[in-house]
Amino acid sequence: MASTISALLASAVLLAAAVYFRRDADSFDAGSVAVRTHLHLYMHDEYTGPNPTAALIVPGMAPLPNATGSTSSRRFGDIAVMNNALTEGPQRGSPRVGTAQGFTVRVAERGSVNALSLHLVMEAGEHAGSSLVVNSRVDTDLAVRESVIVGGTGQFRFARGYALSRSYDYDLAKGGVVEIDVYLY
C-alpha cells in the first residue's frame, strides 16, 4: 500500500513539474530557444579627452603581478562608472541609438574580471524609450564576453537573453569601441 501511494505521489509530482516547465512549441527551434529580437550595437567608451564618458571613481589596491610577472593598470577593487554612447556603427559619426549607463567593479586580484551592472537605454528607432538590464561577470581578457540580460523596460519588459561583446578598437588606457550583439527570446 505504501509503495502504491509513493508511486502515485511521485507521478503527481512529475506531472506537476511537466505542466510547470511546459514550453510553447513556437518558442523552440531545433531544441534551442528561438531569438525574437537581435540588436547589433557599438558602445563608445572614452576615458580621456575633453568629454570622457567613463571614469574610475574608486581606485582599488595596488596591482598584483599575474602569472607572467607583469602587472595591469587595473586594480582589484577598482570601481568605474560609464555613460557611453551606443551607435549603429563603429565610427564616431555613426547614428546614435542609445546610451550604456552603469558601473563595473574589478573583482579579480589578478586578471581582468569585472562584475558589470549596465542599462542599455534605447533613444532612437523602433525601441526608443525602452531599456535592457545587463548583469554579468565579464572577463575582458576573452575575445568574446557573454553577459546575461535580466530584464528591461518598455518594449523589453521582462526581457531575457544574453549579450556578446567584443573589443572592436580598444585601448585599455584611453577606451575605444566595443561591439555588442544582444539576443532576446
C-alpha positions in Angstrom: 0.0 0.0 0.0 2.8 2.4 0.9 4.6 1.8 -2.3 1.4 2.5 -4.3 1.0 5.8 -2.5 4.6 6.6 -3.1 4.3 5.8 -6.8 1.1 7.9 -7.1 2.8 10.8 -5.3 5.9 10.6 -7.5 3.7 10.5 -10.6 1.7 13.6 -9.4 5.0 15.5 -8.7 6.3 14.6 -12.2 3.1 15.6 -13.8 3.0 18.9 -11.9 6.7 19.6 -12.9 5.9 18.8 -16.6 3.0 21.2 -16.6 5.0 23.9 -14.8 8.0 23.7 -17.1 5.9 23.2 -20.3 7.2 25.5 -23.1 5.2 26.8 -26.1 6.3 24.8 -29.2 6.7 28.0 -31.2 9.4 29.3 -28.8 11.8 26.5 -29.8 13.9 25.9 -32.9 15.6 22.5 -33.2 15.9 22.2 -29.5 17.2 25.7 -28.7 15.4 28.8 -27.7 14.3 31.0 -30.6 15.7 34.5 -30.8 12.8 37.0 -31.0 15.0 40.2 -31.2 18.6 40.8 -32.2 20.3 44.1 -31.6 23.7 45.0 -33.1 25.3 48.0 -31.3 28.6 49.7 -30.8 29.5 51.2 -27.4 31.9 54.1 -27.4 33.9 54.1 -24.1 36.1 57.2 -23.6 38.4 57.5 -20.6 40.3 60.6 -21.8 39.8 63.7 -23.8 37.7 66.8 -23.2 34.4 64.8 -22.6 35.2 61.4 -21.0 32.2 59.1 -20.8 33.7 56.6 -18.4 35.7 57.3 -15.2 37.5 55.5 -12.4 35.6 56.5 -9.3 37.3 54.4 -6.6 40.8 53.1 -7.1 41.5 49.6 -5.9 44.5 48.2 -4.2 48.0 48.1 -5.7 48.1 45.7 -8.7 49.4 42.2 -8.2 51.6 40.5 -10.8 50.0 37.9 -13.0 51.4 34.5 -13.9 54.0 36.1 -16.3 55.1 38.6 -13.6 53.6 41.7 -15.3 51.0 43.9 -13.7 47.9 45.6 -15.1 47.0 49.3 -14.8 43.6 48.0 -13.4 43.5 47.0 -9.8 41.4 44.7 -7.6 38.6 46.8 -6.2 38.6 49.5 -9.0 35.1 50.9 -9.5 34.3 52.7 -12.7 31.1 54.3 -14.0 30.0 54.9 -17.6 27.6 56.9 -19.6 28.7 55.7 -23.1 27.1 56.3 -26.5 25.5 53.4 -28.3 25.6 53.7 -32.1 24.6 51.8 -35.2 28.2 51.6 -36.5 31.7 51.7 -35.1 32.5 55.2 -36.4 32.2 58.3 -34.2 29.8 59.9 -36.6 27.5 56.8 -36.8 23.9 57.5 -35.8 23.3 57.3 -32.1 20.7 54.8 -30.9 21.1 55.0 -27.1 23.3 55.1 -24.0 25.0 52.5 -22.0 24.8 53.5 -18.3 26.2 51.6 -15.4 29.3 50.5 -13.4 31.9 47.8 -13.2 33.9 46.6 -10.2 37.2 44.8 -10.6 36.6 41.5 -8.7 39.8 39.5 -9.6 43.0 40.0 -7.7 44.8 39.0 -10.9 43.4 39.2 -14.4 40.7 41.4 -15.9 37.5 40.2 -14.4 34.7 42.7 -13.6 31.3 42.5 -12.1 29.1 44.5 -14.5 25.8 46.3 -13.9 24.6 48.0 -17.1 21.5 49.6 -18.6 21.2 49.8 -22.4 18.8 52.8 -22.8 17.4 52.9 -26.3 16.8 56.5 -27.5 16.1 56.1 -31.3 14.5 53.7 -33.7 11.7 51.2 -33.0 12.8 50.6 -29.4 13.1 54.2 -28.3 12.1 54.7 -24.7 12.9 51.1 -23.7 15.9 49.7 -21.9 17.6 46.5 -21.1 19.3 45.4 -17.9 22.6 43.6 -18.2 24.3 41.9 -15.2 27.3 39.7 -15.5 30.8 38.6 -14.7 33.0 39.9 -17.6 36.5 38.6 -18.3 37.9 41.3 -20.6 40.9 39.1 -21.5 38.5 36.9 -23.5 37.9 37.7 -27.2 34.1 37.3 -26.8 32.4 38.0 -23.5 28.9 36.8 -22.6 26.6 38.7 -20.3 23.1 38.0 -19.2 20.0 40.1 -19.9 18.0 40.1 -16.7 15.1 42.4 -17.5 14.1 45.6 -19.2 11.5 48.4 -19.5 9.0 49.4 -22.2 9.1 47.0 -25.1 11.7 45.0 -23.3 9.7 44.5 -20.0 10.5 41.1 -18.6 13.3 40.6 -21.2 15.5 37.6 -21.0 18.5 36.8 -23.2 22.2 37.4 -23.5 24.7 39.8 -24.9 28.0 39.0 -26.6 30.6 41.8 -26.6 34.0 42.0 -28.3 36.6 44.8 -28.5 36.3 46.4 -31.9 39.0 49.0 -31.5 40.1 49.3 -27.9 43.0 50.7 -25.9 42.9 49.9 -22.1 44.3 53.3 -21.2 42.1 55.5 -23.4 38.9 53.4 -24.1 37.5 52.7 -27.5 34.7 50.9 -29.3 33.1 47.7 -28.1 30.8 45.7 -30.5 27.7 44.3 -28.8 25.2 41.7 -30.1 22.1 41.3 -27.9 19.8 38.3 -28.3 16.4 38.3 -26.7 14.0 35.4 -26.6 
